[in-house]
Amino acid sequence: MAKHFEDYLKSQACFFLFLLVLLLLVVPHRCSTVPNTPSRPPSNFMAMFEAAMHEVPSGPNPTSNK
């Protein structure tokens, strides 16, 4: 009985991982196809996230030296 339960848990874990990967692949395409309207939090969040990523210096920046 325990063997069947372990197999069930493994299949559930694989299925969950598959769904997670599928979600990660689908969501960016969904966000890029919707129009950027103020009433959609996901697109605003992605825009803020991208802006924050661009603001982070990736190394020594010669243009920011004073």
N, C-alpha and C positions, 0 to 999 in steps of 0.2 A: 504493500500500500504506500509506503514512504517513497519507493522508487517512482511510482506514478506521479506522486505529488511533486517530486523534484523535477521530473520531466515537464510537468505542467508549469511550474514556476519558470523554468528555462525558456519554454515557448512563449510565455507571457512577457518575459524580459526582452527576448528577441523582437517580439511584435512591438513592444513599447519603444525600443530603440529605433526600429524601422519607421514607426510613426513620427518619432522625434526628428529623424533625419529628413523625412519627407516634409515635415512642417518647416524645417529650416530652409529647405530648398524652395518651397512654394511661397512662403511669406514675403521674401524680398521682391519677387516678381509681382505679387499682388499689390504691394505698397507702391511699386513704381508705375503700375498701370492706372491707379486711381488718381483723379485730379487733385492737386494740392489745394484743398479748401480748408478754411480755418476750423470747420466743424469736425475734422478728422484728426484725433489725437495721434494715431500711429505715424502718419506722415510728418506731423509736426515734431514728434519725438525723434524720428529718424533724421530730420533736418537738424535738430539741435544736437543730436549725437554726432552727425558728420561734422558740424561746425566745431564741436568740442574736440573732435579728433584732429581737425586741421589746425586748431590753435595750439595743440601740444607740440613743442619743438622736438624734432626727431634727432637732434644732434646740435653741434655747435653751428649757430647761424651767424654768418659774418655781417648780415644786414642789420641785426639787432644790436650790435655793439655800439656803445656811445662814446 
